[in-house]
Amino acid sequence: MKRTILILLLLFSATTLTAQITHTSSGTVDKNADEILKKASKKIDAASGVTFTVTMTNKDANKKATAKMSADVIYQQGKYRVTFGDNVIYCDGTATWHWNKDANEVVVNKMSESEDDLMNPGALLANYNKNFKAKYIRKESNGDAVIDLTPKKTRSYYKIRIVITSNGTVRRMEMHNYDSTSAEYEVNKFTTAKASSSDFTFSKKDNAGVEVIDMR
């Protein structure tokens, strides 16, 4: 759940009309998808930061909903905080704190340095072309753009489909798994926000009594 929530931090801007494919020494590049993702990188890394709410619905092979939950996210230049249920995940760009309020404990881990680690959304977006093949699918009648991301390495999912509004924000995302299940995400309340470094780290001082398990 933690990983799939943070995939939503990847993509936040798009303006495109018709597909253009260029063949290069490193493979084929969909110019429209490339432009969309480059603009997304600039938008999500805006100096002021962004906040949004996402509603996640898991579906079985028959497309029947099996679980649903919402998460609130704040993101700024590679740092993020995700709140869902009794859990809060902080990341300051070098480490992550997963605070489970029900268990009254925080687990601290060092950020992975893997280029394709989905837990590092800023780095993954900046290097998306190394990890995914992006394809511009179509423009909907309401102006929304549809893009598919196919992982270059084997994953539990084979495709991420993103629907992006004409004003440059993600409206919807779908993760399609090999076992025929899927996860669908609706994004709303997307706004710019001012944030400080304290928003992205767990404060032991302000949360006395919480057990901290440092795995770094």
FIKOLZA-1660 file (N, C-alpha, C; in steps of 0.1 Angstrom, whole numbers, plus 5000, padded with zeros to 4 digits):
% residues 216
   i   px   py   pz ch aa at
   1 5008 4988 5000  A  M  N
   1 5000 5000 5000  A  M CA
   1 5009 5013 5000  A  M  C
   2 5019 5012 5008  A  K  N
   2 5028 5024 5009  A  K CA
   2 5034 5027 4996  A  K  C
   3 5039 5017 4988  A  R  N
   3 5045 5020 4976  A  R CA
   3 5035 5025 4966  A  R  C
   4 5023 5019 4965  A  T  N
   4 5014 5024 4954  A  T CA
   4 5008 5038 4957  A  T  C
   5 5007 5041 4970  A  I  N
   5 5003 5055 4973  A  I CA
   5 5013 5065 4967  A  I  C
   6 5026 5062 4968  A  L  N
   6 5036 5072 4965  A  L CA
   6 5038 5072 4950  A  L  C
   7 5034 5063 4942  A  I  N
   7 5034 5064 4928  A  I CA
   7 5027 5076 4923  A  I  C
   8 5016 5080 4930  A  L  N
   8 5008 5091 4926  A  L CA
   8 5016 5104 4927  A  L  C
   9 5027 5104 4934  A  L  N
   9 5035 5116 4935  A  L CA
   9 5043 5119 4922  A  L  C
  10 5042 5109 4912  A  L  N
  10 5051 5110 4901  A  L CA
  10 5046 5120 4890  A  L  C
  11 5033 5122 4888  A  L  N
  11 5029 5128 4876  A  L CA
  11 5018 5139 4878  A  L  C
  12 5022 5151 4874  A  F  N
  12 5012 5162 4877  A  F CA
  12 5011 5173 4866  A  F  C
  13 5013 5170 4853  A  S  N
  13 5011 5181 4843  A  S CA
  13 5011 5175 4829  A  S  C
  14 5002 5180 4820  A  A  N
  14 5002 5175 4807  A  A CA
  14 4994 5185 4797  A  A  C
  15 5000 5187 4785  A  T  N
  15 4993 5194 4774  A  T CA
  15 4999 5188 4761  A  T  C
  16 4990 5181 4754  A  T  N
  16 4994 5174 4742  A  T CA
  16 4982 5171 4733  A  T  C
  17 4984 5169 4720  A  L  N
  17 4973 5166 4711  A  L CA
  17 4975 5153 4703  A  L  C
  18 4985 5152 4694  A  T  N
  18 4986 5140 4686  A  T CA
  18 5000 5133 4689  A  T  C
  19 5000 5120 4688  A  A  N
  19 5012 5112 4691  A  A CA
  19 5023 5114 4681  A  A  C
  20 5035 5116 4686  A  Q  N
  20 5047 5117 4677  A  Q CA
  20 5058 5107 4683  A  Q  C
  21 5062 5098 4674  A  I  N
  21 5072 5088 4678  A  I CA
  21 5085 5090 4671  A  I  C
  22 5096 5091 4678  A  T  N
  22 5109 5093 4673  A  T CA
  22 5118 5080 4676  A  T  C
  23 5125 5075 4666  A  H  N
  23 5134 5064 4668  A  H CA
  23 5148 5069 4670  A  H  C
  24 5154 5065 4681  A  T  N
  24 5167 5069 4685  A  T CA
  24 5176 5057 4688  A  T  C
  25 5189 5059 4690  A  S  N
  25 5198 5048 4693  A  S CA
  25 5194 5040 4706  A  S  C
  26 5187 5047 4715  A  S  N
  26 5183 5040 4727  A  S CA
  26 5169 5035 4727  A  S  C
  27 5162 5036 4715  A  G  N
  27 5149 5031 4714  A  G CA
  27 5139 5041 4709  A  G  C
  28 5126 5039 4711  A  T  N
  28 5116 5048 4706  A  T CA
  28 5112 5057 4717  A  T  C
  29 5110 5070 4714  A  V  N
  29 5105 5080 4723  A  V CA
  29 5092 5086 4719  A  V  C
  30 5082 5085 4727  A  D  N
  30 5069 5092 4724  A  D CA
  30 5071 5106 4728  A  D  C
  31 5072 5115 4719  A  K  N
  31 5075 5129 4722  A  K CA
  31 5064 5136 4731  A  K  C
  32 5051 5132 4728  A  N  N
  32 5040 5138 4736  A  N CA
  32 5041 5133 4750  A  N  C
  33 5043 5120 4752  A  A  N
  33 5044 5115 4766  A  A CA
  33 5056 5121 4773  A  A  C
  34 5067 5123 4765  A  D  N
  34 5079 5128 4771  A  D CA
  34 5077 5143 4776  A  D  C
  35 5070 5151 4768  A  E  N
  35 5068 5164 4771  A  E CA
  35 5059 5165 4784  A  E  C
  36 5049 5156 4784  A  I  N
  36 5040 5156 4796  A  I CA
  36 5047 5153 4809  A  I  C
  37 5056 5143 4808  A  L  N
  37 5063 5139 4821  A  L CA
  37 5074 5149 4825  A  L  C
  38 5080 5156 4815  A  K  N
  38 5089 5167 4818  A  K CA
  38 5082 5178 4825  A  K  C
  39 5070 5182 4820  A  K  N
  39 5063 5193 4827  A  K CA
  39 5058 5188 4840  A  K  C
  40 5055 5175 4842  A  A  N
  40 5051 5170 4855  A  A CA
  40 5062 5172 4865  A  A  C
  41 5074 5169 4861  A  S  N
  41 5085 5170 4870  A  S CA
  41 5087 5184 4875  A  S  C
  42 5085 5194 4866  A  K  N
  42 5086 5208 4870  A  K CA
  42 5075 5212 4879  A  K  C
  43 5063 5207 4877  A  K  N
  43 5052 5211 4885  A  K CA
  43 5053 5205 4899  A  K  C
  44 5056 5193 4900  A  I  N
  44 5056 5186 4913  A  I CA
  44 5067 5191 4922  A  I  C
  45 5078 5196 4915  A  D  N
  45 5090 5201 4922  A  D CA
  45 5089 5216 4924  A  D  C
  46 5077 5222 4923  A  A  N
  46 5076 5237 4925  A  A CA
  46 5081 5240 4939  A  A  C
  47 5087 5252 4940  A  A  N
  47 5093 5256 4953  A  A CA
  47 5083 5256 4965  A  A  C
  48 5071 5260 4962  A  S  N
  48 5061 5261 4973  A  S CA
  48 5056 5247 4977  A  S  C
  49 5057 5237 4969  A  G  N
  49 5051 5224 4972  A  G CA
  49 5037 5222 4968  A  G  C
  50 5032 5210 4969  A  V  N
  50 5018 5207 4965  A  V CA
  50 5012 5198 4976  A  V  C
  51 4999 5199 4977  A  T  N
  51 4991 5189 4986  A  T CA
  51 4980 5184 4978  A  T  C
  52 4976 5172 4981  A  F  N
  52 4964 5166 4974  A  F CA
  52 4959 5154 4982  A  F  C
  53 4946 5151 4979  A  T  N
  53 4940 5139 4986  A  T CA
  53 4938 5129 4975  A  T  C
  54 4940 5116 4978  A  V  N
  54 4938 5105 4968  A  V CA
  54 4929 5095 4974  A  V  C
  55 4920 5090 4967  A  T  N
  55 4911 5079 4971  A  T CA
  55 4915 5067 4963  A  T  C
  56 4919 5056 4970  A  M  N
  56 4924 5044 4964  A  M CA
  56 4914 5033 4965  A  M  C
  57 4911 5026 4954  A  T  N
  57 4902 5015 4953  A  T CA
  57 4908 5003 4947  A  T  C
  58 4909 4992 4954  A  N  N
  58 4915 4979 4949  A  N CA
  58 4903 4971 4943  A  N  C
  59 4905 4965 4932  A  K  N
  59 4895 4957 4925  A  K CA
  59 4901 4943 4922  A  K  C
  60 4892 4933 4922  A  D  N
  60 4896 4919 4919  A  D CA
  60 4895 4917 4904  A  D  C
  61 4897 4905 4900  A  A  N
  61 4898 4902 4885  A  A CA
  61 4884 4905 4878  A  A  C
  62 4874 4905 4886  A  N  N
  62 4860 4908 4880  A  N CA
  62 4857 4923 4881  A  N  C
  63 4867 4931 4885  A  K  N
  63 4866 4945 4886  A  K CA
  63 4856 4949 4898  A  K  C
  64 4855 4941 4907  A  K  N
  64 4846 4944 4919  A  K CA
  64 4855 4950 4930  A  K  C
  65 4851 4961 4936  A  A  N
  65 4859 4967 4946  A  A CA
  65 4860 4958 4958  A  A  C
  66 4872 4957 4963  A  T  N
  66 4875 4949 4975  A  T CA
  66 4880 4957 4987  A  T  C
  67 4885 4969 4984  A  A  N
  67 4890 4977 4995  A  A CA
  67 4891 4992 4990  A  A  C
  68 4889 5001 5000  A  K  N
  68 4889 5015 4996  A  K CA
  68 4894 5023 5008  A  K  C
  69 4903 5033 5005  A  M  N
  69 4908 5042 5015  A  M CA
  69 4913 5055 5009  A  M  C
  70 4914 5065 5017  A  S  N
  70 4919 5078 5013  A  S CA
  70 4932 5082 5020  A  S  C
  71 4940 5090 5013  A  A  N
  71 4953 5094 5019  A  A CA
  71 4955 5109 5015  A  A  C
  72 4961 5116 5025  A  D  N
  72 4964 5130 5023  A  D CA
  72 4979 5131 5021  A  D  C
  73 4984 5139 5011  A  V  N
  73 4998 5140 5007  A  V CA
  73 5003 5154 5006  A  V  C
  74 5015 5156 5011  A  I  N
  74 5021 5169 5009  A  I CA
  74 5035 5166 5003  A  I  C
  75 5039 5173 4993  A  Y  N
  75 5052 5169 4986  A  Y CA
  75 5059 5182 4982  A  Y  C
  76 5072 5181 4984  A  Q  N
  76 5081 5193 4980  A  Q CA
  76 5095 5188 4977  A  Q  C
  77 5098 5189 4964  A  Q  N
  77 5112 5187 4959  A  Q CA
  77 5118 5174 4965  A  Q  C
  78 5112 5163 4963  A  G  N
  78 5118 5150 4967  A  G CA
  78 5114 5146 4982  A  G  C
  79 5108 5155 4989  A  K  N
  79 5103 5152 5003  A  K CA
  79 5088 5151 5003  A  K  C
  80 5083 5142 5012  A  Y  N
  80 5069 5140 5012  A  Y CA
  80 5064 5135 5026  A  Y  C
  81 5051 5137 5028  A  R  N
  81 5044 5132 5039  A  R CA
  81 5031 5126 5035  A  R  C
  82 5028 5114 5038  A  V  N
  82 5016 5107 5034  A  V CA
  82 5008 5103 5047  A  V  C
  83 4996 5106 5048  A  T  N
  83 4988 5103 5060  A  T CA
  83 4976 5094 5055  A  T  C
  84 4975 5082 5060  A  F  N
  84 4963 5074 5057  A  F CA
  84 4960 5065 5069  A  F  C
  85 4947 5065 5073  A  G  N
  85 4943 5058 5084  A  G CA
  85 4951 5062 5097  A  G  C
  86 4957 5052 5104  A  D  N
  86 4965 5054 5116  A  D CA
  86 4980 5054 5112  A  D  C
  87 4983 5057 5100  A  N  N
  87 4997 5057 5095  A  N CA
  87 5001 5071 5090  A  N  C
  88 5013 5074 5092  A  V  N
  88 5019 5086 5086  A  V CA
  88 5033 5082 5081  A  V  C
  89 5036 5085 5069  A  I  N
  89 5050 5083 5063  A  I CA
  89 5056 5096 5060  A  I  C
  90 5068 5098 5066  A  Y  N
  90 5076 5110 5063  A  Y CA
  90 5088 5106 5055  A  Y  C
  91 5092 5115 5046  A  C  N
  91 5105 5113 5039  A  C CA
  91 5112 5127 5037  A  C  C
  92 5124 5128 5042  A  D  N
  92 5131 5141 5040  A  D CA
  92 5141 5140 5029  A  D  C
  93 5140 5130 5020  A  G  N
  93 5149 5128 5009  A  G CA
  93 5160 5119 5011  A  G  C
  94 5163 5116 5024  A  T  N
  94 5174 5107 5027  A  T CA
  94 5170 5095 5036  A  T  C
  95 5159 5097 5043  A  A  N
  95 5154 5086 5052  A  A CA
  95 5138 5087 5052  A  A  C
  96 5132 5076 5056  A  T  N
  96 5118 5075 5057  A  T CA
  96 5114 5071 5072  A  T  C
  97 5103 5077 5077  A  W  N
  97 5098 5073 5090  A  W CA
  97 5084 5068 5088  A  W  C
  98 5081 5056 5091  A  H  N
  98 5067 5051 5090  A  H CA
  98 5062 5050 5104  A  H  C
  99 5052 5059 5107  A  W  N
  99 5046 5060 5121  A  W CA
  99 5033 5052 5121  A  W  C
 100 5033 5041 5128  A  N  N
 100 5020 5034 5130  A  N CA
 100 5015 5038 5143  A  N  C
 101 5004 5046 5143  A  K  N
 101 4999 5051 5156  A  K CA
 101 4992 5041 5164  A  K  C
 102 4986 5031 5157  A  D  N
 102 4980 5020 5165  A  D CA
 102 4990 5012 5173  A  D  C
 103 5002 5009 5166  A  A  N
 103 5012 5002 5173  A  A CA
 103 5021 5010 5182  A  A  C
 104 5019 5024 5181  A  N  N
 104 5027 5033 5189  A  N CA
 104 5042 5032 5186  A  N  C
 105 5045 5030 5173  A  E  N
 105 5059 5029 5170  A  E CA
 105 5062 5035 5156  A  E  C
 106 5075 5039 5154  A  V  N
 106 5080 5045 5142  A  V CA
 106 5092 5037 5137  A  V  C
 107 5091 5032 5125  A  V  N
 107 5102 5025 5119  A  V CA
 107 5110 5034 5109  A  V  C
 108 5123 5036 5111  A  V  N
 108 5131 5045 5103  A  V CA
 108 5140 5037 5093  A  V  C
 109 5140 5040 5081  A  N  N
 109 5148 5033 5071  A  N CA
 109 5155 5044 5062  A  N  C
 110 5167 5040 5057  A  K  N
 110 5174 5048 5048  A  K CA
 110 5168 5047 5035  A  K  C
 111 5167 5059 5027  A  M  N
 111 5162 5059 5014  A  M CA
 111 5170 5050 5005  A  M  C
 112 5163 5042 4997  A  S  N
 112 5170 5033 4987  A  S CA
 112 5177 5042 4977  A  S  C
 113 5189 5038 4972  A  E  N
 113 5195 5045 4962  A  E CA
 113 5193 5039 4948  A  E  C
 114 5184 5029 4947  A  S  N
 114 5180 5023 4935  A  S CA
 114 5174 5033 4926  A  S  C
 115 5178 5033 4913  A  E  N
 115 5173 5042 4903  A  E CA
 115 5158 5041 4901  A  E  C
 116 5153 5028 4902  A  D  N
 116 5139 5026 4899  A  D CA
 116 5130 5023 4912  A  D  C
 117 5135 5028 4923  A  D  N
 117 5128 5026 4935  A  D CA
 117 5115 5035 4936  A  D  C
 118 5103 5029 4936  A  L  N
 118 5091 5036 4936  A  L CA
 118 5089 5044 4949  A  L  C
 119 5097 5042 4959  A  M  N
 119 5097 5049 4972  A  M CA
 119 5104 5063 4971  A  M  C
 120 5110 5065 4959  A  N  N
 120 5117 5078 4957  A  N CA
 120 5111 5085 4945  A  N  C
 121 5099 5090 4947  A  P  N
 121 5091 5095 4935  A  P CA
 121 5098 5106 4927  A  P  C
 122 5105 5115 4934  A  G  N
 122 5112 5126 4927  A  G CA
 122 5123 5120 4917  A  G  C
 123 5131 5111 4922  A  A  N
 123 5141 5105 4914  A  A CA
 123 5135 5096 4903  A  A  C
 124 5124 5089 4906  A  L  N
 124 5118 5081 4896  A  L CA
 124 5112 5089 4884  A  L  C
 125 5106 5100 4888  A  L  N
 125 5100 5109 4877  A  L CA
 125 5111 5115 4869  A  L  C
 126 5122 5119 4875  A  A  N
 126 5133 5125 4868  A  A CA
 126 5140 5115 4858  A  A  C
 127 5139 5102 4862  A  N  N
 127 5145 5092 4854  A  N CA
 127 5135 5082 4848  A  N  C
 128 5123 5087 4846  A  Y  N
 128 5112 5078 4842  A  Y CA
 128 5116 5070 4829  A  Y  C
 129 5123 5076 4820  A  N  N
 129 5126 5070 4807  A  N CA
 129 5136 5058 4809  A  N  C
 130 5143 5057 4820  A  K  N
 130 5151 5046 4823  A  K CA
 130 5143 5034 4828  A  K  C
 131 5132 5037 4834  A  N  N
 131 5124 5026 4841  A  N CA
 131 5111 5022 4834  A  N  C
 132 5106 5031 4826  A  F  N
 132 5093 5029 4819  A  F CA
 132 5094 5032 4804  A  F  C
 133 5085 5026 4797  A  K  N
 133 5083 5030 4783  A  K CA
 133 5069 5038 4784  A  K  C
 134 5070 5050 4780  A  A  N
 134 5058 5059 4780  A  A CA
 134 5051 5060 4767  A  A  C
 135 5038 5059 4767  A  K  N
 135 5031 5060 4754  A  K CA
 135 5018 5069 4756  A  K  C
 136 5017 5079 4747  A  Y  N
 136 5006 5087 4747  A  Y CA
 136 4994 5080 4740  A  Y  C
 137 4983 5078 4747  A  I  N
 137 4972 5070 4741  A  I CA
 137 4962 5078 4733  A  I  C
 138 4957 5089 4740  A  R  N
 138 4946 5097 4733  A  R CA
 138 4943 5109 4741  A  R  C
 139 4936 5118 4735  A  K  N
 139 4930 5129 4742  A  K CA
 139 4915 5127 4743  A  K  C
 140 4909 5127 4755  A  E  N
 140 4895 5125 4757  A  E CA
 140 4887 5137 4752  A  E  C
 141 4874 5136 4750  A  S  N
 141 4865 5146 4745  A  S CA
 141 4865 5158 4755  A  S  C
 142 4868 5156 4768  A  N  N
 142 4868 5167 4777  A  N CA
 142 4882 5174 4778  A  N  C
 143 4891 5169 4770  A  G  N
 143 4904 5175 4770  A  G CA
 143 4915 5168 4778  A  G  C
 144 4910 5157 4786  A  D  N
 144 4920 5149 4794  A  D CA
 144 4929 5141 4785  A  D  C
 145 4942 5140 4789  A  A  N
 145 4951 5132 4782  A  A CA
 145 4953 5119 4789  A  A  C
 146 4955 5108 4781  A  V  N
 146 4957 5095 4786  A  V CA
 146 4971 5090 4782  A  V  C
 147 4979 5085 4792  A  I  N
 147 4992 5080 4790  A  I CA
 147 4994 5067 4797  A  I  C
 148 5001 5058 4790  A  D  N
 148 5004 5045 4796  A  D CA
 148 5019 5044 4799  A  D  C
 149 5023 5039 4811  A  L  N
 149 5036 5036 4815  A  L CA
 149 5038 5021 4816  A  L  C
 150 5047 5015 4809  A  T  N
 150 5050 5001 4809  A  T CA
 150 5064 4999 4815  A  T  C
 151 5065 4992 4826  A  P  N
 151 5079 4990 4833  A  P CA
 151 5088 4982 4824  A  P  C
 152 5101 4986 4823  A  K  N
 152 5110 4979 4815  A  K CA
 152 5115 4967 4822  A  K  C
 153 5115 4967 4836  A  K  N
 153 5118 4955 4844  A  K CA
 153 5106 4948 4849  A  K  C
 154 5107 4935 4852  A  T  N
 154 5095 4928 4856  A  T CA
 154 5090 4933 4870  A  T  C
 155 5077 4936 4870  A  R  N
 155 5071 4941 4882  A  R CA
 155 5058 4932 4885  A  R  C
 156 5051 4934 4896  A  S  N
 156 5039 4928 4898  A  S CA
 156 5028 4933 4889  A  S  C
 157 5030 4945 4884  A  Y  N
 157 5021 4952 4875  A  Y CA
 157 5027 4953 4861  A  Y  C
 158 5018 4953 4851  A  Y  N
 158 5023 4954 4837  A  Y CA
 158 5021 4968 4831  A  Y  C
 159 5012 4976 4837  A  K  N
 159 5009 4989 4831  A  K CA
 159 5004 4999 4842  A  K  C
 160 5008 5011 4841  A  I  N
 160 5001 5022 4848  A  I CA
 160 4995 5032 4838  A  I  C
 161 4982 5034 4839  A  R  N
 161 4975 5043 4830  A  R CA
 161 4972 5056 4838  A  R  C
 162 4975 5067 4832  A  I  N
 162 4973 5080 4839  A  I CA
 162 4963 5089 4831  A  I  C
 163 4954 5095 4837  A  V  N
 163 4945 5104 4830  A  V CA
 163 4947 5118 4836  A  V  C
 164 4950 5127 4828  A  I  N
 164 4955 5141 4832  A  I CA
 164 4946 5151 4826  A  I  C
 165 4942 5161 4834  A  T  N
 165 4933 5171 4830  A  T CA
 165 4940 5181 4821  A  T  C
 166 4932 5189 4813  A  S  N
 166 4938 5199 4804  A  S CA
 166 4945 5210 4812  A  S  C
 167 4943 5212 4825  A  N  N
 167 4950 5222 4832  A  N CA
 167 4962 5217 4839  A  N  C
 168 4965 5204 4836  A  G  N
 168 4978 5199 4841  A  G CA
 168 4979 5191 4854  A  G  C
 169 4968 5186 4859  A  T  N
 169 4968 5178 4871  A  T CA
 169 4963 5164 4868  A  T  C
 170 4967 5155 4876  A  V  N
 170 4963 5141 4875  A  V CA
 170 4949 5140 4880  A  V  C
 171 4940 5134 4872  A  R  N
 171 4926 5132 4876  A  R CA
 171 4925 5118 4881  A  R  C
 172 4932 5108 4875  A  R  N
 172 4930 5094 4878  A  R CA
 172 4942 5086 4874  A  R  C
 173 4944 5075 4881  A  M  N
 173 4955 5066 4877  A  M CA
 173 4950 5052 4880  A  M  C
 174 4955 5043 4871  A  E  N
 174 4951 5029 4872  A  E CA
 174 4964 5020 4872  A  E  C
 175 4966 5011 4881  A  M  N
 175 4977 5002 4881  A  M CA
 175 4971 4988 4878  A  M  C
 176 4975 4982 4867  A  H  N
 176 4970 4969 4862  A  H CA
 176 4980 4958 4865  A  H  C
 177 4976 4948 4873  A  N  N
 177 4985 4938 4878  A  N CA
 177 4984 4925 4869  A  N  C
 178 4994 4917 4869  A  Y  N
 178 4994 4905 4862  A  Y CA
 178 4984 4894 4866  A  Y  C
 179 4980 4895 4879  A  D  N
 179 4970 4886 4884  A  D CA
 179 4956 4890 4881  A  D  C
 180 4954 4900 4872  A  S  N
 180 4941 4905 4867  A  S CA
 180 4935 4915 4877  A  S  C
 181 4941 4917 4889  A  T  N
 181 4936 4927 4898  A  T CA
 181 4940 4941 4894  A  T  C
 182 4934 4951 4900  A  S  N
 182 4939 4965 4896  A  S CA
 182 4937 4974 4908  A  S  C
 183 4944 4985 4908  A  A  N
 183 4942 4995 4918  A  A CA
 183 4939 5008 4911  A  A  C
 184 4928 5015 4915  A  E  N
 184 4924 5027 4909  A  E CA
 184 4925 5039 4918  A  E  C
 185 4930 5051 4914  A  Y  N
 185 4932 5062 4922  A  Y CA
 185 4925 5074 4917  A  Y  C
 186 4917 5081 4925  A  E  N
 186 4911 5094 4921  A  E CA
 186 4918 5105 4929  A  E  C
 187 4923 5115 4922  A  V  N
 187 4930 5126 4929  A  V CA
 187 4921 5138 4929  A  V  C
 188 4921 5145 4941  A  N  N
 188 4913 5157 4942  A  N CA
 188 4920 5166 4952  A  N  C
 189 4915 5178 4953  A  K  N
 189 4920 5189 4962  A  K CA
 189 4935 5191 4960  A  K  C
 190 4939 5192 4947  A  F  N
 190 4953 5194 4944  A  F CA
 190 4955 5209 4945  A  F  C
 191 4964 5213 4954  A  T  N
 191 4967 5228 4956  A  T CA
 191 4982 5230 4959  A  T  C
 192 4986 5242 4956  A  T  N
 192 5000 5245 4960  A  T CA
 192 5000 5248 4975  A  T  C
 193 5011 5246 4982  A  A  N
 193 5012 5248 4996  A  A CA
 193 5026 5251 5000  A  A  C
 194 5027 5259 5011  A  K  N
 194 5040 5262 5017  A  K CA
 194 5044 5251 5027  A  K  C
 195 5056 5247 5027  A  A  N
 195 5060 5236 5036  A  A CA
 195 5074 5239 5042  A  A  C
 196 5077 5233 5053  A  S  N
 196 5090 5235 5060  A  S CA
 196 5096 5221 5062  A  S  C
 197 5109 5221 5065  A  S  N
 197 5116 5208 5067  A  S CA
 197 5110 5200 5078  A  S  C
 198 5104 5206 5087  A  S  N
 198 5098 5199 5099  A  S CA
 198 5085 5191 5094  A  S  C
 199 5080 5194 5083  A  D  N
 199 5068 5187 5078  A  D CA
 199 5072 5173 5073  A  D  C
 200 5084 5170 5071  A  F  N
 200 5089 5158 5064  A  F CA
 200 5097 5149 5073  A  F  C
 201 5097 5152 5086  A  T  N
 201 5104 5143 5095  A  T CA
 201 5096 5140 5108  A  T  C
 202 5097 5129 5114  A  F  N
 202 5090 5126 5126  A  F CA
 202 5097 5132 5138  A  F  C
 203 5089 5139 5146  A  S  N
 203 5094 5146 5158  A  S CA
 203 5093 5138 5170  A  S  C
 204 5104 5133 5176  A  K  N
 204 5103 5126 5188  A  K CA
 204 5099 5135 5200  A  K  C
 205 5103 5147 5199  A  K  N
 205 5100 5157 5209  A  K CA
 205 5085 5159 5211  A  K  C
 206 5079 5160 5199  A  D  N
 206 5064 5163 5199  A  D CA
 206 5056 5151 5201  A  D  C
 207 5062 5139 5201  A  N  N
 207 5055 5126 5202  A  N CA
 207 5062 5117 5212  A  N  C
 208 5063 5122 5224  A  A  N
 208 5070 5115 5235  A  A CA
 208 5062 5102 5238  A  A  C
 209 5070 5091 5240  A  G  N
 209 5064 5078 5243  A  G CA
 209 5062 5069 5231  A  G  C
 210 5064 5074 5219  A  V  N
 210 5064 5066 5207  A  V CA
 210 5077 5059 5205  A  V  C
 211 5077 5045 5204  A  E  N
 211 5089 5038 5202  A  E CA
 211 5095 5040 5188  A  E  C
 212 5108 5043 5187  A  V  N
 212 5114 5045 5175  A  V CA
 212 5124 5034 5172  A  V  C
 213 5122 5027 5161  A  I  N
 213 5130 5016 5156  A  I CA
 213 5138 5020 5144  A  I  C
 214 5151 5023 5147  A  D  N
 214 5159 5028 5136  A  D CA
 214 5166 5017 5129  A  D  C
 215 5163 5015 5116  A  M  N
 215 5169 5004 5108  A  M CA
 215 5180 5009 5099  A  M  C
 216 5184 5021 5100  A  R  N
 216 5194 5026 5091  A  R CA
 216 5208 5020 5095  A  R  C
% end
